[in-house]
């Protein structure tokens, strides 16, 4: 064989071998595992997108890859609690809170989440002790005082709750209105349990904090009415109209009843006129005026009040309902049918329900603290 040809054959074979080996090596290489940072970012992106399952998986991978990623551990525990596993969440957050060398902010976040874990597990005492740890770490932690206040309120431990509320007042620079509201609420609770003397003491304290406290005026007036001190109750409820005109409708029925019992039912019209001077188109007041005249049998006066509402808003549902009822009582049945449609008179009562904007709890009267979720000043009056 020609030596040159032999050399070329061997060179070609060698080249093929090199190429095969190179391809094999390249194929055998594994893709490098994602970094803990990229896993953590992916977890946060998944959570922001609402994909909790993927977020949970990525957080687990993150802490396996980097046991020093405190933020990932905290979020992993939080997600476990939100998914109904407060036990595992507690173990994670407690371990993080005890870990030496972590930042104060991370320790604070871990304790906050740990308190929520214990609350979710129904262990109030553990939650309160954790919140105490948090206050020792950060004496200005609004969360620590707010959460402790709510837990002690749920327990009915009003004295402790009040101390926490006082601290919150100092932190927020509140002028005393929040503490007055709190005292008024406690007074209402105690009055409901029959402890009228203690209730009166709390109402007095509420007025010391805020001499025109809306809650204290209403609830203290209720107690005065129950004690037969009708004129005193009237004076307190009239303060609501004077100092809190936007809340005047909350005392209309109370005043109507008191004036009726005093034999001065007609005086109620003076109250409505006083409000309408400042707010001539107030729907709730005009509806109350219409109902006032309906009770007296003055259907023309009632119709006039409703007409004022419908001039501004022809589709106002309660005004149409009232007008339909008035038309029916006037014997104008065809017009009544057009206005009422499928509406029923008992919807007037339903429309006066107060609903907690946070949890949906319904109450027949205004409340300052929701008995279900513990939220303060979360009630709104349904419009229909």
C-alpha positions in Angstrom: 0.0 0.0 0.0 1.2 3.5 -0.8 2.6 5.0 2.5 0.9 8.3 1.8 -2.5 6.5 1.4 -1.9 4.6 4.6 -1.2 7.7 6.5 -4.3 9.4 5.2 -6.4 6.4 6.3 -5.0 6.4 9.8 -5.4 10.2 10.0 -9.1 10.0 9.0 -9.8 7.2 11.4 -8.2 9.2 14.2 -10.3 12.2 13.4 -13.5 10.1 13.5 -12.5 8.7 16.9 -11.8 12.3 18.2 -15.2 13.5 17.0 -17.0 10.5 18.5 -15.3 10.9 21.8 -16.1 14.6 21.8 -19.7 14.1 21.1 -20.0 11.4 23.7 -18.4 13.6 26.3 -20.6 16.5 25.5 -23.7 14.3 25.7 -22.6 12.8 29.0 -22.3 16.2 30.6 -25.1 17.0 33.0 -26.7 20.4 33.0 -25.5 22.2 36.2 -28.2 22.3 38.9 -30.0 25.6 39.3 -28.5 27.8 42.0 -30.3 28.4 45.3 -30.8 32.0 44.3 -32.5 31.1 41.1 -34.7 28.6 42.9 -35.7 31.2 45.5 -36.5 33.8 42.8 -38.6 31.1 41.0 -40.5 30.4 44.2 -41.3 34.0 44.7 -42.4 34.4 41.1 -44.7 31.3 41.5 -46.2 32.7 44.6 -46.8 36.1 43.0 -48.5 34.3 40.1 -50.7 32.5 42.6 -49.2 29.0 42.0 -48.8 28.0 45.7 -48.0 24.3 44.9 -45.0 25.2 42.7 -43.9 27.9 45.1 -43.9 25.4 47.9 -41.9 22.9 45.9 -39.3 25.5 44.9 -39.0 26.8 48.5 -38.3 23.2 49.6 -35.6 22.9 46.9 -34.2 26.3 48.0 -33.7 25.3 51.6 -32.2 22.0 50.6 -29.7 23.8 48.4 -28.9 26.6 50.8 -29.7 26.1 54.5 -28.6 29.7 55.2 -31.4 31.2 53.2 -33.5 32.4 56.2 -36.0 34.2 54.0 -36.8 31.0 52.1 -37.3 29.1 55.4 -39.6 31.9 56.7 -41.7 31.9 53.6 -41.8 28.1 53.5 -43.2 28.0 57.0 -45.8 30.7 56.2 -47.0 28.8 53.2 -47.3 25.6 55.1 -49.5 27.4 57.7 -51.6 29.0 55.0 -52.1 25.5 53.5 -53.4 24.1 56.8 -50.2 22.8 58.4 -49.4 25.1 61.4 -47.5 22.3 63.2 -44.7 22.1 60.6 -44.8 25.9 60.2 -44.2 26.3 63.9 -41.2 24.0 63.9 -39.6 25.9 61.0 -40.2 29.4 62.4 -39.2 28.4 65.9 -35.9 27.0 64.6 -35.2 30.2 62.6 -36.0 32.4 65.6 -33.5 30.6 67.7 -30.8 30.4 65.0 -27.7 32.5 66.1 -26.3 35.2 63.9 -29.3 36.1 61.8 -30.3 39.7 61.3 -32.7 41.4 63.8 -35.2 42.0 61.0 -35.2 38.3 60.1 -35.6 37.3 63.7 -38.5 39.7 64.1 -40.2 38.3 61.0 -39.7 34.8 62.2 -41.3 35.7 65.6 -44.2 37.4 63.9 -44.9 34.3 61.8 -44.4 32.0 64.8 -47.1 33.9 66.7 -49.4 33.5 63.8 -48.6 29.8 63.7 -49.5 29.3 67.3 -52.7 31.3 66.8 -53.7 29.2 63.8 -53.0 26.1 65.9 -55.3 27.4 68.7 -52.5 27.9 71.2 -53.2 31.4 72.4 -50.9 31.3 75.4 -47.9 30.3 73.2 -48.8 33.0 70.8 -48.9 35.6 73.5 -45.5 34.6 74.9 -44.1 34.8 71.4 -45.5 38.3 71.0 -43.8 39.2 74.3 -40.5 38.0 72.8 -41.2 40.2 69.8 -41.9 43.2 72.0 -38.6 42.6 73.9 -36.8 42.5 70.5 -38.6 45.6 69.1 -40.4 47.7 71.6 -42.1 49.7 68.7 -43.5 46.6 67.0 -47.1 47.7 66.1 -47.8 44.1 65.0 -46.8 42.7 68.4 -49.2 45.0 70.3 -52.0 44.8 67.8 -51.9 41.0 67.7 -51.7 40.7 71.5 -54.6 43.1 71.9 -56.8 41.1 69.6 -55.9 37.8 71.3 -56.7 39.2 74.8 -59.9 40.8 73.5 -61.0 37.4 72.2 -60.3 36.0 75.6 -62.4 38.7 77.2 -59.3 39.9 79.1 -60.2 43.5 78.7 -57.7 44.9 81.2 -54.7 43.4 79.4 -56.2 44.3 76.1 -56.5 47.9 77.2 -52.8 48.1 78.2 -51.9 46.9 74.7 -54.3 49.4 73.2 -52.6 52.2 75.2 -49.2 51.2 73.8 -50.7 51.3 70.3 -52.1 54.8 71.0 -48.6 56.0 72.1 -47.0 54.5 69.0 -49.7 56.0 66.7 -50.0 59.3 68.4 -53.8 58.8 68.7 -55.7 61.6 70.4 -57.7 59.2 72.6 -60.5 58.4 70.2 -59.4 54.8 69.8 -59.2 54.2 73.5 -62.6 55.8 74.0 -64.1 53.5 71.4 -62.5 50.6 73.2 -63.9 51.6 76.6 -67.3 52.0 75.1 -67.2 48.6 73.5 -66.2 47.0 76.8 -69.0 48.9 78.5 -71.5 47.4 76.0 -70.1 43.9 76.6 -70.4 44.3 80.4 -73.9 45.7 80.1 -74.9 42.7 78.0 -73.7 40.5 80.8 -75.7 42.3 83.4 -72.8 44.2 85.0 -74.3 47.6 84.7 -72.2 49.3 87.3 -68.9 48.3 85.6 -70.5 49.2 82.2 -71.2 52.8 83.4 -67.6 53.1 84.7 -66.3 52.2 81.3 -68.6 54.7 79.6 -67.4 57.4 81.9 -63.8 56.5 81.1 -64.7 56.6 77.4 -66.0 60.2 77.8 -62.8 61.2 79.6 -60.8 60.1 76.6 -63.2 61.7 74.1 -66.1 63.8 75.4 -67.9 63.3 72.1 -67.2 59.6 71.6 -69.6 58.3 69.0 -69.6 54.8 70.4 -70.0 56.0 74.0 -72.9 58.3 73.1 -74.8 55.4 71.4 -74.1 52.7 73.9 -74.4 54.8 77.0 -77.7 56.1 75.7 -78.8 52.5 75.3 -78.1 51.9 78.9 -79.9 55.1 80.0 -82.9 54.0 78.0 -82.9 50.6 79.6 -82.7 52.2 83.0 -85.8 54.3 82.2 -83.8 57.5 81.9 -85.4 58.4 78.6 -84.5 62.1 78.5 -80.9 61.4 79.3 -80.8 58.8 76.5 -82.3 61.4 74.1 -79.6 63.9 75.0 -76.8 61.4 74.4 -78.2 60.4 71.0 -78.7 64.0 70.0 -75.0 64.5 70.6 -74.4 62.0 67.8 -76.4 64.2 65.4 -74.6 67.3 66.6 -71.0 66.0 66.6 -71.2 63.1 64.2 -73.8 64.2 61.6 -72.7 61.5 59.1 -73.7 58.9 61.7 -77.0 60.5 62.5 -79.1 57.7 60.9 -77.7 55.2 63.4 -79.7 56.9 66.2 -82.9 57.7 64.3 -84.8 54.6 65.4 -83.5 55.0 69.0 -84.8 58.6 69.1 -88.1 57.7 67.5 -88.7 55.1 70.2 -87.7 57.3 73.0 -89.8 60.2 71.8 -92.8 57.9 71.4 -92.3 56.6 75.0 -92.1 60.2 76.2 -95.2 61.1 74.3 -93.3 63.5 72.0 -93.2 61.6 68.8 -93.8 64.7 66.8 -90.5 66.1 68.0 -88.7 63.6 65.9 -89.6 65.6 62.8 -87.5 68.5 64.3 -84.5 66.1 64.4 -84.9 65.2 60.8 -85.3 68.9 59.8 -82.1 69.7 61.6 -80.2 67.1 59.6 -81.8 68.1 56.3 -80.8 71.7 56.7 -77.2 70.6 56.4 -77.7 67.6 54.1 -80.9 68.3 52.1 -80.5 65.3 49.9 -79.4 62.7 52.4 -81.1 59.5 51.3 -81.3 57.8 54.6 -82.8 60.8 56.4 -85.4 61.3 53.6 -86.3 57.6 53.8 -86.7 57.9 57.6 -88.9 61.0 57.1 -91.1 59.1 54.6 -91.4 56.2 57.1 -92.2 58.6 59.9 -95.1 60.0 57.9 -96.3 56.6 56.8 -96.6 55.6 60.4 -98.7 58.6 61.0 -100.8 57.9 57.9 -99.6 61.1 56.2 -99.1 59.5 52.8 -98.8 62.7 50.8 -96.0 63.9 53.1 -94.3 60.5 52.8 -94.6 60.7 49.0 -93.0 64.2 48.9 -90.0 62.9 50.8 -89.5 60.0 48.5 -90.0 62.2 45.4 -87.0 64.3 46.5 -84.8 61.2 46.4 -86.1 60.0 43.0 -85.5 63.5 41.5 -81.8 63.0 42.1 -81.7 59.2 41.4 -84.8 57.7 39.7 -83.4 54.2 40.1 -82.6 54.4 43.9 -84.0 50.9 44.9 -85.2 51.7 48.4 -86.9 54.9 47.3 -88.7 52.9 44.6 -89.7 50.3 47.2 -91.1 52.9 49.5 -92.9 54.7 46.8 -94.4 51.5 45.6 -95.7 50.8 49.1 -97.1 54.3 49.4 -98.8 53.9 46.0 -100.3 50.6 47.2 -101.6 52.2 50.4 -103.1 55.0 48.3 -105.0 52.4 46.2 -102.9 53.1 43.1 -102.2 49.5 42.5 -101.0 49.6 38.9 -98.4 52.2 39.7 -97.4 50.2 42.8 -96.9 47.1 40.8 -94.6 48.9 38.3 -92.5 50.2 41.1 -92.3 47.2 43.3 -91.8 44.5 40.8 -90.5 41.5 42.8 -89.4 43.6 45.8 -90.9 42.8 49.1 -91.5 45.0 52.1 -89.2 43.0 54.4 -86.3 44.1 52.2 -86.5 47.4 54.0 -85.4 45.6 57.2 -82.7 43.7 55.4 -81.3 46.9 53.9 -80.6 48.2 57.4 -78.2 45.4 58.2 -74.6 46.2 59.1 -71.9 44.0 57.6 -68.3 43.5 58.5 -66.2 44.4 55.5 -63.5 42.0 56.6 -65.4 38.7 57.3 -69.0 39.4 56.3 -70.5 39.1 59.8 -74.0 40.7 59.9 -75.5 42.7 62.7 -78.8 44.5 63.2 -77.0 47.5 64.6 -73.6 49.2 64.3 -70.8 47.5 66.1 -67.3 48.8 66.6 -65.6 45.4 67.0 -66.6 42.4 65.0 -67.4 39.4 67.2 -66.2 37.0 64.5 -62.9 38.4 63.1 -62.1 40.9 65.9 -61.7 43.7 63.5 -62.3 47.3 64.7 -64.5 49.7 62.7 -65.0 47.3 59.9 -68.8 47.5 59.7 -70.6 49.2 56.9 -74.3 49.6 56.3 -75.7 47.8 53.4 -77.2 50.0 50.8 -79.8 47.5 49.6 
